[in-house]
């Protein structure tokens, strides 16, 4: 495996260091990319993998992961936390969704390739080195530069009422976002972190904590508190943090009719904000042709009833750009842990 680290994941204590990803360039023939990593361990117990910076323009998770490493009293901990605060580090340094080295979207590169491009090597290390050492995982996202979310927890479900599905809902409840939504993990999404976790037998959730290319104080507070509640839920804290203000509202995201896409190029005028409840046929947005000042804009409508989880945050839209996506209420299993 090309990536290496000096961190010993079996050693007790607080360790901080870097992954070394070899990267030979014109200016650095034997160079490597340094990707921060930390391991916090206090004896035996569950092992939680905390990943942020999967996309480089999503910041709340990065800050919250760093603070967890800096501030957690190891006397409170039972087990191990592995923290990767800027998983796609080149993308984070560039402030963009994908890596400037290979245009790699890490969340579309699993299971990766140890001999592939830099982003595929990172994906391989996460799935085949870090996940097998973990019992649980959380992948901290927000909407990035192009989307703005109601701060939410995210889960991926498999068909049927399975123990794993109930465990995922239990983790979402414990994290305590005001809204959580789940979607089906299908054969069409094998390249995601969530699918990697399923392949490796790791119970995982994620977040969509704000977005629009900025850092929200409210979303950051949610992620920091949610991580502590999740640790307690997993039996990894020797004390109990304050509970969330209210129970999470559990929703689901389904097929194409849950989404609104631009059909033409132009200036995006949103008609609805995240957090609104909408009905089928309701106007969602107008797209204005910038080449004329007199033609009627294209009006796009919601195809179904639902709750607005996110909207596009950029003012310009191209055909195929996602403008909104919705959630609908999900029946809660009565025996979810």
Secondary structure as UniProt FT lines:
FT   STRAND          4..5
FT   TURN            9..10
FT   STRAND          13..22
FT   TURN            26..27
FT   TURN            29..30
FT   STRAND          32..42
FT   STRAND          47..52
FT   TURN            56..57
FT   HELIX           60..71
FT   HELIX           74..76
FT   STRAND          79..84
FT   TURN            85..88
FT   HELIX           89..94
FT   TURN            100..102
FT   HELIX           106..108
FT   TURN            110..111
FT   TURN            114..115
FT   HELIX           118..125
FT   HELIX           126..130
FT   HELIX           131..133
FT   STRAND          136..141
FT   TURN            144..146
FT   STRAND          147..149
FT   STRAND          152..157
FT   HELIX           163..175
FT   STRAND          179..184
FT   HELIX           187..189
FT   TURN            190..191
FT   HELIX           193..199
FT   TURN            200..201
FT   STRAND          203..208
FT   TURN            212..213
FT   HELIX           217..233
FT   TURN            234..235
FT   STRAND          249..252
FT   HELIX           256..258
FT   STRAND          259..261
FT   STRAND          266..270
FT   TURN            274..275
FT   STRAND          277..278
FT   TURN            280..281
FT   STRAND          283..288
FT   TURN            290..291
FT   STRAND          298..301
FT   STRAND          306..312
FT   STRAND          316..317
FT   TURN            319..320
FT   STRAND          322..329
FT   TURN            334..335
//
